Amino acid sequence: MNKTVKIILIVVAVLVAAFFGFKAFTKSKSPAESAKFDQNGLSVQVDYCRPYKKGREIFGKLLPYGQVWRTGANEATIFDVKQDIKIGDKTLKAGKYTLWTIPNADKWTVILNSETGQWGTNYDEKKDVLRVDVPSEKTAEMVEQFKLEFAAAEGGADMILSWENTAVKVPIRL
């Protein structure tokens, strides 16, 4: 094997190691999590990363009001639903989407986008398939680490997003 090929292989190996090292480092700061709901014919899973507040002012500061947020950290959040559903008054076909939000003080715009597999800051509005506004509310307790969970509701579930002193409920119905 000649010297040039050896150098190229070493460079490739270093780049691959750096990539996986960077990915492990970011996941340690904002660990990956899955939230699942599977009841009464509704099956949905959200894969996301959970950033910490760490003394920072989140909404209106770190995440400016009126701007698109990846709704988590690291890679774009994946919203996977196994059947057609309604979110608010809008229909969403079964499939995999990325979940984005636009936080505001009194309401959030929830966005599902057809592009998947991208890093969390690569957002293309032209690929939006659904946008719906939901009210936000202040929480009684401070939420240190971003959390996404489901709660059973009549006809489906509510997807609840919580962080800092804010929560939003996204109605998901069959």
Summary of the structure (lengths in Angstrom):
residues: 174
radius of gyration: 18.7
end to end distance: 61.0
largest distance: 68.1
contacts: 499
relative contact order: 0.18
helix: 17%
strand: 53%
